Amino acid sequence: MATAFARTVALYLLLIVGIRAMGKRQIGELEPVELVLMLLISDLAAVPMQDFGIPLLNGALPIVTLLSLSMLLSFFSMRSVRFHRLICGNPTTLIENGVIRQDALRRNRFTLDELLEELRAQGVTDLATVKYAVLETNGQLSVLLYPDDAPATPRQLGRPVKDDVFLPAVLVNDGRVLKTALRNCGLDAAWLEKTLRAHGFRDAREVLLLTVDGAGKVLCVGKEAKR
């Protein structure tokens, strides 16, 4: 039992380290090469977890090899545009100047129903409003509307807009004070205590979330059990 637990933990940590080294990607954003890698690794990791007759090193070696190969391919992809296109392919324009490219649909085995479904997922129900629709290498569809059908921006309307968008910094997370974030915002414990009291809290442990942005706007959400 202890051996199975130790082998599972070791392989799990190895996979976490390897996947983190690949970079942050969601499943829907994986390139074909990365998707194949994930499928192979899942199979390779399952065998040494269950078969104690296989030395752990022998089970981990193929996983490390695949992860190393993936990082090597990523390195060459960043250095060479041609190599990246060879490995990942090229984006394909499915709609160009409002015209559906049926040959492109057939080459990518992309049905008309799938095209309409992807357009609806982006809030587009009228094909006549679409100027370009591009099938990206990760399988996602990028849609560009005609200017007359796209939402107008303040710049297009000639109206200046004040930049009041700031990224909030989390200072309290589930009752825990993030001291580094507090210092980075130029704030101290006295400010935090004063802010908590202004929102009706005696201690940070009663707070689920507390943020402050560049304009000084504070968001304070208390825990339900402490309210």
TINU-232263 format. One line per 2 residues: number of its first residue (from 1); their letters; for each residue x, y, z of N, C-alpha, C. Coordinates in Angstrom, 1 decimal, padded with zeros to 4 digits. Example, Ala and Ser with C-alpha at 12.3 -4.5 7.8 and 13.67 -1.06 7.14 Angstrom:
% TINU-232263
1) as) 013.2 -005.7 007.8 012.3 -004.5 007.8 013.2 -003.3 007.8; 012.8 -002.2 007.1 013.7 -001.1 007.1 012.9 000.0 007.9
END
This chain:
% TINU-232263
1) ma) 000.8 -001.2 000.0 000.0 000.0 000.0 000.9 001.3 000.0; 001.9 001.2 000.9 002.8 002.4 001.0 003.5 002.6 -000.4
3) ta) 003.9 001.5 -001.0 004.7 001.6 -002.3 003.8 002.2 -003.3; 002.5 001.7 -003.4 001.6 002.3 -004.4 001.4 003.8 -004.2
5) fa) 001.3 004.2 -002.9 001.1 005.6 -002.6 002.3 006.4 -003.0; 003.5 005.9 -002.7 004.7 006.6 -003.0 004.9 006.8 -004.5
7) rt) 004.7 005.7 -005.2 004.8 005.7 -006.7 003.8 006.7 -007.3; 002.6 006.7 -006.9 001.6 007.5 -007.4 001.9 009.0 -007.2
9) va) 002.3 009.3 -005.9 002.7 010.7 -005.6 003.9 011.2 -006.5; 004.9 010.3 -006.6 006.1 010.6 -007.4 005.8 010.9 -008.8
11) ly) 004.9 010.1 -009.4 004.6 010.3 -010.8 003.7 011.5 -011.0; 002.8 011.7 -010.0 001.9 012.9 -010.1 002.7 014.2 -010.0
13) ll) 003.7 014.2 -009.1 004.5 015.4 -009.0 005.4 015.6 -010.3; 005.8 014.5 -010.8 006.6 014.6 -012.1 005.8 015.2 -013.2
15) li) 004.5 014.8 -013.3 003.6 015.3 -014.3 003.3 016.7 -014.1; 003.1 017.1 -012.9 002.8 018.5 -012.6 004.0 019.4 -013.0
17) vg) 005.2 019.0 -012.6 006.4 019.8 -013.0 006.5 019.9 -014.5; 006.3 018.8 -015.2 006.4 018.7 -016.6 005.4 019.6 -017.3
19) ir) 004.2 019.5 -016.9 003.1 020.3 -017.6 003.3 021.7 -017.3; 003.7 022.1 -016.1 004.0 023.5 -015.8 005.1 024.0 -016.6
21) am) 006.1 023.2 -016.9 007.2 023.6 -017.8 006.7 023.9 -019.2; 005.6 023.3 -019.6 005.1 023.5 -021.0 004.4 024.8 -021.1
23) gk) 004.0 025.4 -020.0 003.3 026.7 -020.1 001.9 026.5 -019.8; 001.2 027.7 -019.6 -000.2 027.6 -019.2 -001.1 027.5 -020.4
25) rq) -001.8 026.4 -020.5 -002.7 026.2 -021.6 -004.0 025.5 -021.1; -005.1 025.9 -021.6 -006.3 025.2 -021.4 -006.4 024.1 -022.4
27) ig) -007.3 023.1 -022.1 -007.4 022.0 -023.0 -007.8 022.4 -024.4; -008.7 023.4 -024.5 -009.2 023.9 -025.8 -008.2 024.7 -026.6
29) el) -007.0 025.0 -025.9 -006.0 025.8 -026.6 -004.8 025.0 -026.9; -004.8 023.7 -026.8 -003.7 022.9 -027.1 -003.5 022.7 -028.6
31) ep) -002.3 022.8 -029.0 -001.9 022.5 -030.4 -002.0 021.0 -030.6; -002.1 020.5 -031.8 -002.2 019.1 -032.0 -001.0 018.3 -031.4
33) ve) 000.2 018.8 -031.5 001.3 018.1 -030.9 001.2 018.0 -029.4; 000.7 019.1 -028.7 000.5 019.1 -027.3 -000.6 018.2 -026.9
35) lv) -001.6 018.1 -027.7 -002.7 017.2 -027.3 -002.3 015.7 -027.4; -001.5 015.4 -028.4 -001.0 014.0 -028.5 -000.1 013.7 -027.3
37) lm) 000.7 014.7 -026.9 001.6 014.5 -025.8 000.8 014.2 -024.5; -000.3 014.9 -024.3 -001.1 014.7 -023.1 -001.7 013.3 -023.1
39) ll) -002.1 012.9 -024.3 -002.7 011.6 -024.3 -001.7 010.5 -024.1; -000.5 010.6 -024.6 000.5 009.6 -024.4 001.0 009.6 -023.0
41) is) 001.1 010.8 -022.3 001.6 010.8 -021.0 000.6 010.2 -020.0; -000.7 010.4 -020.3 -001.7 009.8 -019.4 -001.6 008.3 -019.4
43) dl) -001.4 007.7 -020.6 -001.3 006.3 -020.7 000.0 005.8 -020.0; 001.1 006.5 -020.3 002.4 006.1 -019.7 002.4 006.1 -018.2
45) aa) 001.8 007.1 -017.6 001.8 007.3 -016.2 000.9 006.2 -015.5; -000.1 005.8 -016.2 -001.1 004.8 -015.6 -000.4 003.4 -015.4
47) vp) 000.5 003.1 -016.2 001.1 001.7 -016.2 002.0 001.5 -014.9; 003.0 002.4 -014.7 003.8 002.2 -013.5 003.1 002.4 -012.2
49) mq) 002.0 003.1 -012.2 001.2 003.3 -011.0 000.5 002.0 -010.6; 000.2 001.2 -011.5 -000.6 -000.1 -011.2 000.3 -001.3 -011.2
51) df) 001.4 -001.3 -012.0 002.2 -002.5 -012.2 003.5 -002.3 -011.3; 003.6 -002.9 -010.2 004.7 -002.7 -009.3 006.0 -003.5 -009.8
53) gi) 005.8 -004.3 -010.8 006.9 -005.0 -011.4 007.8 -004.1 -012.3; 007.3 -003.0 -012.7 008.0 -002.0 -013.5 008.7 -001.1 -012.5
55) pl) 010.1 -001.0 -012.6 010.8 000.0 -011.8 010.3 001.4 -012.0; 010.2 002.2 -011.0 009.7 003.6 -011.1 010.5 004.4 -012.1
57) ln) 011.8 004.2 -012.1 012.6 004.9 -013.0 012.3 004.6 -014.5; 012.0 003.3 -014.7 011.7 002.9 -016.1 010.3 003.5 -016.5
59) ga) 009.4 003.7 -015.5 008.1 004.3 -015.9 008.2 005.8 -016.1; 009.2 006.4 -015.3 009.3 007.9 -015.4 010.1 008.3 -016.6
61) lp) 011.0 007.4 -017.1 011.9 007.8 -018.2 011.2 008.1 -019.5; 010.2 007.3 -019.9 009.4 007.7 -021.1 008.7 009.1 -021.0
63) iv) 008.2 009.3 -019.8 007.5 010.6 -019.5 008.4 011.8 -019.6; 009.6 011.6 -019.0 010.6 012.7 -019.1 011.0 012.9 -020.5
65) tl) 011.2 011.8 -021.2 011.6 011.9 -022.6 010.6 012.7 -023.5; 009.3 012.4 -023.3 008.3 013.1 -024.1 008.2 014.5 -023.7
67) ls) 008.3 014.8 -022.4 008.3 016.2 -022.0 009.5 017.0 -022.5; 010.6 016.4 -022.5 011.8 017.0 -023.0 011.7 017.2 -024.5
69) ls) 011.1 016.3 -025.2 010.9 016.4 -026.7 010.0 017.5 -027.0; 008.9 017.6 -026.1 007.9 018.7 -026.3 008.6 020.1 -026.2
71) ml) 009.4 020.2 -025.1 010.0 021.5 -024.9 011.0 021.8 -026.0; 011.7 020.8 -026.5 012.6 021.0 -027.6 011.9 021.4 -028.9
73) ls) 010.7 020.8 -029.2 009.9 021.2 -030.3 009.5 022.7 -030.1; 009.1 023.0 -028.9 008.6 024.4 -028.6 009.8 025.4 -028.9
75) ff) 011.0 025.0 -028.5 012.1 025.9 -028.7 012.4 026.1 -030.2; 012.4 025.1 -031.0 012.6 025.2 -032.4 011.4 026.0 -033.0
77) sm) 010.2 025.8 -032.5 009.0 026.5 -033.1 009.2 028.0 -032.9; 009.7 028.4 -031.7 009.9 029.8 -031.4 011.0 030.4 -032.3
79) rs) 012.0 029.6 -032.7 013.1 030.1 -033.5 012.9 030.1 -035.0; 011.9 029.2 -035.4 011.7 029.1 -036.8 010.2 029.1 -037.1
81) vr) 009.8 030.0 -037.9 008.4 030.1 -038.3 008.0 028.9 -039.2; 008.9 028.5 -040.1 008.6 027.4 -041.0 008.4 026.1 -040.1
83) fh) 009.3 025.9 -039.1 009.2 024.7 -038.3 007.9 024.7 -037.5; 007.5 025.9 -037.0 006.2 026.0 -036.3 005.0 025.7 -037.2
85) rl) 005.1 026.1 -038.4 004.0 025.8 -039.4 004.0 024.3 -039.7; 005.2 023.7 -039.8 005.2 022.3 -040.1 004.6 021.5 -039.0
87) ic) 004.9 021.8 -037.8 004.4 021.1 -036.6 003.0 021.4 -036.3; 002.6 022.7 -036.3 001.3 023.1 -035.8 000.3 023.4 -036.9
89) gn) 000.8 023.5 -038.2 -000.1 023.9 -039.2 -000.4 025.4 -039.4; -001.2 025.8 -040.3 -001.5 027.2 -040.5 -003.0 027.5 -040.2
91) pt) -003.3 028.7 -039.8 -004.7 029.0 -039.7 -005.4 029.0 -041.1; -006.6 028.7 -041.1 -007.4 028.5 -042.3 -008.6 029.5 -042.3
93) tl) -008.7 030.3 -043.4 -009.8 031.2 -043.5 -011.0 030.4 -044.1; -012.1 030.4 -043.3 -013.3 029.7 -043.7 -014.3 030.6 -044.3
95) ie) -014.3 031.9 -043.9 -015.1 032.9 -044.5 -014.2 034.0 -044.9; -014.3 034.5 -046.1 -013.4 035.5 -046.6 -014.3 036.5 -047.3
97) ng) -014.3 037.8 -046.9 -015.1 038.8 -047.5 -016.6 038.4 -047.5; -017.0 037.8 -046.5 -018.4 037.4 -046.4 -018.8 036.1 -047.2
99) vi) -017.8 035.5 -047.9 -018.1 034.3 -048.7 -017.5 033.1 -048.0; -018.4 032.0 -047.8 -017.9 030.8 -047.2 -017.0 030.0 -048.2
101) rq) -015.8 029.7 -047.8 -014.9 028.9 -048.6 -015.2 027.5 -048.4; -016.0 026.9 -049.3 -016.4 025.5 -049.1 -015.2 024.5 -049.3
103) da) -014.2 024.9 -050.1 -013.0 024.0 -050.2 -012.3 024.0 -048.9; -012.2 025.1 -048.2 -011.5 025.1 -046.9 -012.2 024.3 -045.9
105) lr) -013.6 024.3 -045.9 -014.4 023.5 -045.0 -014.1 022.0 -045.3; -014.0 021.6 -046.5 -013.8 020.2 -046.9 -012.4 019.8 -046.5
107) rn) -011.4 020.6 -046.7 -010.0 020.2 -046.4 -009.9 020.0 -044.8; -010.6 020.8 -044.1 -010.4 020.7 -042.6 -011.5 019.9 -042.0
109) rf) -012.3 019.2 -042.8 -013.4 018.3 -042.3 -014.3 019.1 -041.3; -014.6 020.3 -041.7 -015.3 021.2 -040.9 -016.7 021.4 -041.5
111) tl) -017.8 020.9 -040.9 -019.1 020.9 -041.5 -019.7 022.3 -041.3; -020.7 022.5 -042.2 -021.4 023.8 -042.1 -022.1 024.0 -040.8
113) de) -022.7 022.9 -040.2 -023.3 022.9 -038.9 -022.3 023.3 -037.8; -021.1 022.8 -037.9 -020.1 023.2 -036.9 -019.7 024.7 -037.1
115) ll) -019.6 025.2 -038.3 -019.3 026.6 -038.5 -020.4 027.5 -037.9; -021.7 027.1 -038.2 -022.8 027.9 -037.6 -022.8 027.8 -036.1
117) ee) -022.5 026.6 -035.5 -022.4 026.5 -034.1 -021.3 027.4 -033.5; -020.2 027.4 -034.1 -019.1 028.3 -033.6 -019.4 029.7 -033.7
119) lr) -020.1 030.1 -034.7 -020.5 031.5 -034.9 -021.6 031.9 -033.8; -022.5 031.0 -033.5 -023.5 031.3 -032.5 -022.9 031.4 -031.1
121) aq) -021.8 030.6 -030.9 -021.1 030.6 -029.6 -020.5 032.0 -029.4; -020.2 032.7 -030.5 -019.6 034.0 -030.3 -020.7 035.1 -030.5
123) gv) -021.9 034.7 -030.5 -023.0 035.7 -030.6 -023.4 036.2 -031.9; -022.9 035.4 -033.0 -023.2 035.8 -034.4 -024.2 034.9 -034.9
125) td) -025.4 035.4 -035.3 -026.4 034.6 -035.9 -026.7 034.9 -037.4; -026.1 036.0 -037.9 -026.3 036.4 -039.3 -025.0 036.3 -040.0
127) la) -024.9 035.4 -040.9 -023.7 035.2 -041.7 -023.3 036.4 -042.5; -024.3 037.2 -042.9 -024.1 038.4 -043.7 -023.2 039.4 -043.0
129) tv) -023.1 039.3 -041.7 -022.4 040.3 -040.9 -020.9 039.9 -040.8; -020.6 038.7 -041.2 -019.2 038.2 -041.0 -018.3 038.5 -042.2
131) ky) -017.2 039.2 -042.0 -016.3 039.4 -043.1 -015.2 038.3 -043.1; -014.7 037.9 -042.0 -013.7 036.9 -041.9 -014.0 035.9 -040.8
133) av) -013.8 034.7 -041.0 -013.8 033.6 -040.0 -012.6 032.7 -040.2; -011.7 032.7 -039.2 -010.5 032.0 -039.3 -010.4 030.8 -038.3
135) le) -010.2 029.6 -038.9 -010.0 028.5 -038.0 -008.5 028.4 -037.6; -008.3 028.7 -036.3 -006.9 028.7 -035.7 -006.4 027.3 -035.6
137) tn) -005.1 027.2 -035.4 -004.4 025.9 -035.3 -004.8 025.1 -034.1; -005.4 025.8 -033.0 -005.8 025.1 -031.8 -007.3 024.7 -031.9
139) gq) -007.9 024.9 -033.1 -009.3 024.5 -033.3 -010.3 025.6 -033.0; -009.9 026.7 -032.5 -010.8 027.8 -032.2 -011.1 028.6 -033.5
141) ls) -012.3 029.2 -033.5 -012.7 030.0 -034.6 -012.7 031.5 -034.2; -011.9 032.3 -035.0 -011.8 033.7 -034.8 -012.7 034.4 -035.8
143) vl) -013.6 035.3 -035.3 -014.6 035.9 -036.2 -014.4 037.4 -036.2; -014.3 038.0 -037.4 -014.3 039.5 -037.6 -015.5 039.9 -038.4
145) ly) -016.2 040.9 -037.8 -017.4 041.3 -038.4 -017.1 042.5 -039.3; -018.1 042.8 -040.2 -017.9 044.0 -041.0 -018.0 045.3 -040.1
147) pd) -017.3 046.3 -040.4 -017.3 047.5 -039.6 -018.7 048.0 -039.2; -019.7 047.9 -040.2 -021.0 048.4 -040.0 -021.8 047.6 -039.0
149) da) -021.3 046.3 -038.8 -022.0 045.4 -037.9 -021.3 045.2 -036.6; -020.1 045.7 -036.5 -019.3 045.5 -035.3 -019.7 046.7 -034.3
151) pa) -019.6 046.4 -033.0 -019.8 047.4 -032.0 -018.9 048.6 -032.2; -019.4 049.8 -032.1 -018.6 051.0 -032.3 -017.8 051.3 -031.0
153) tp) -016.5 051.7 -031.2 -015.7 052.1 -030.1 -015.8 053.6 -029.9; -015.5 054.0 -028.7 -015.4 055.5 -028.4 -014.5 056.2 -029.4
155) rq) -013.4 055.6 -029.7 -012.5 056.3 -030.7 -013.2 056.5 -032.0; -013.9 055.5 -032.5 -014.6 055.6 -033.8 -015.7 056.7 -033.7
157) lg) -016.3 056.8 -032.5 -017.3 057.9 -032.3 -016.7 059.2 -032.1; -015.4 059.3 -031.9 -014.8 060.6 -031.6 -015.0 061.1 -030.2
159) rp) -015.2 060.2 -029.3 -015.5 060.6 -027.9 -014.3 060.1 -027.0; -013.6 061.0 -026.4 -012.5 060.6 -025.5 -013.1 060.0 -024.3
161) vk) -012.4 058.9 -023.8 -012.8 058.2 -022.7 -011.7 058.2 -021.7; -012.0 058.5 -020.4 -011.0 058.5 -019.4 -010.6 057.0 -019.1
163) dd) -009.3 056.8 -018.9 -008.8 055.5 -018.6 -009.0 055.2 -017.1; -010.1 054.5 -016.8 -010.4 054.2 -015.3 -010.4 052.7 -015.1
165) vf) -009.7 051.9 -015.9 -009.6 050.5 -015.7 -008.3 050.2 -015.0; -008.4 049.5 -013.8 -007.3 049.2 -013.0 -007.4 047.7 -012.7
167) lp) -006.2 047.1 -012.5 -006.2 045.7 -012.1 -006.2 045.6 -010.6; -007.2 045.0 -010.0 -007.2 045.0 -008.5 -006.2 044.0 -007.9
169) av) -005.6 044.4 -006.8 -004.7 043.6 -006.1 -005.4 042.9 -004.9; -005.2 041.6 -004.8 -005.8 040.8 -003.7 -005.0 041.0 -002.5
171) lv) -005.6 041.5 -001.4 -004.9 041.7 -000.2 -005.2 040.7 000.9; -006.5 040.2 000.8 -007.0 039.2 001.8 -007.6 038.1 000.9
173) nd) -007.2 036.9 001.1 -007.7 035.7 000.4 -008.1 034.7 001.4; -009.5 034.5 001.5 -010.0 033.5 002.4 -009.5 033.6 003.8
175) gr) -009.5 034.8 004.3 -009.0 035.1 005.7 -007.5 035.2 005.9; -006.7 035.1 004.8 -005.3 035.2 004.9 -004.8 036.5 004.3
177) vl) -004.0 037.2 005.1 -003.5 038.5 004.6 -002.3 038.3 003.8; -002.3 038.8 002.5 -001.1 038.7 001.6 -000.2 039.9 001.8
179) kt) 000.7 039.7 002.7 001.6 040.8 003.1 002.4 041.4 002.0; 002.9 040.5 001.1 003.7 041.0 000.0 002.9 041.9 -000.9
181) al) 001.6 041.5 -001.2 000.7 042.3 -002.0 000.4 043.7 -001.3; 000.3 043.6 000.0 000.0 044.8 000.8 001.2 045.8 000.7
183) rn) 002.4 045.3 000.8 003.6 046.1 000.6 003.7 046.7 -000.8; 003.4 045.9 -001.8 003.5 046.3 -003.2 002.6 047.4 -003.5
185) cg) 001.5 047.5 -002.8 000.5 048.6 -003.0 000.8 049.8 -002.1; 001.9 049.7 -001.4 002.3 050.9 -000.5 001.4 051.0 000.7
187) ld) 000.8 049.9 001.2 -000.1 050.0 002.3 000.5 049.2 003.5; -000.1 049.4 004.6 000.4 048.7 005.8 -000.7 048.1 006.6
189) aa) -000.3 047.5 007.8 -001.3 046.8 008.6 -002.3 047.8 009.2; -001.9 049.0 009.5 -002.8 050.0 010.0 -003.9 050.4 009.0
191) wl) -003.5 050.5 007.8 -004.5 050.8 006.7 -005.5 049.6 006.6; -005.0 048.4 006.7 -005.8 047.2 006.5 -006.8 047.1 007.7
193) ek) -006.3 047.4 008.9 -007.2 047.3 010.1 -008.3 048.4 010.0; -007.9 049.6 009.6 -008.9 050.7 009.4 -010.0 050.3 008.4
195) tl) -009.5 049.7 007.2 -010.4 049.3 006.2 -011.4 048.2 006.6; -010.9 047.2 007.3 -011.7 046.2 007.8 -012.8 046.7 008.7
197) ra) -012.4 047.6 009.6 -013.4 048.1 010.6 -014.5 049.0 009.8; -014.0 049.7 008.8 -015.0 050.5 008.0 -016.0 049.6 007.3
199) hg) -015.7 048.4 007.1 -016.6 047.4 006.4 -017.3 046.5 007.4; -017.1 046.8 008.7 -017.8 046.0 009.7 -017.1 044.7 010.2
201) fr) -015.8 044.6 009.9 -015.1 043.4 010.3 -014.0 043.7 011.4; -013.8 042.8 012.3 -012.8 043.0 013.3 -011.5 042.4 013.0
203) da) -011.5 041.4 012.1 -010.3 040.6 011.9 -010.3 040.2 010.4; -009.1 040.0 009.8 -009.1 039.6 008.4 -009.6 038.2 008.3
205) re) -009.6 037.4 009.3 -010.1 036.0 009.2 -011.6 035.9 009.0; -012.3 037.1 009.2 -013.7 037.1 008.9 -014.0 037.5 007.4
207) vl) -012.9 037.8 006.6 -013.1 038.3 005.3 -012.7 037.2 004.3; -013.6 037.0 003.3 -013.3 036.1 002.2 -012.4 036.7 001.2
209) ll) -012.7 037.9 000.8 -011.9 038.6 -000.2 -011.8 040.1 000.0; -010.6 040.6 -000.1 -010.4 042.1 000.0 -009.5 042.5 -001.1
211) tv) -009.9 043.4 -002.0 -009.0 043.9 -003.1 -009.0 045.4 -003.1; -008.0 045.9 -003.7 -007.9 047.4 -003.9 -007.2 047.6 -005.3
213) dg) -007.8 048.6 -006.0 -007.2 048.8 -007.4 -006.4 050.1 -007.3; -005.9 050.5 -008.5 -005.0 051.7 -008.6 -005.7 053.0 -008.3
215) ag) -007.0 053.0 -008.4 -007.8 054.2 -008.0 -008.2 054.2 -006.6; -007.8 053.2 -005.8 -008.1 053.2 -004.4 -009.5 052.6 -004.1
217) kv) -010.1 052.0 -005.1 -011.4 051.4 -004.8 -011.2 050.1 -004.1; -012.0 049.9 -003.0 -011.9 048.7 -002.2 -013.1 047.8 -002.4
219) lc) -012.8 046.5 -002.5 -013.9 045.5 -002.6 -013.6 044.6 -001.4; -014.6 044.5 -000.5 -014.5 043.6 000.7 -015.7 042.7 000.8
221) vg) -015.5 041.4 000.8 -016.5 040.4 000.9 -016.2 039.5 002.1; -017.2 039.5 003.0 -017.1 038.7 004.2 -017.5 037.2 004.0
223) ke) -017.0 036.4 004.9 -017.4 035.0 004.9 -018.8 034.9 005.4; -019.6 034.0 004.8 -021.0 033.8 005.2 -021.1 033.4 006.7
225) ak) -020.3 032.5 007.1 -020.4 032.0 008.5 -020.0 033.1 009.5; -019.4 034.2 009.1 -018.9 035.2 010.0 -019.8 036.4 010.0
227) r) -020.7 036.5 009.1 -021.5 037.7 008.9 -022.5 037.8 010.1
END
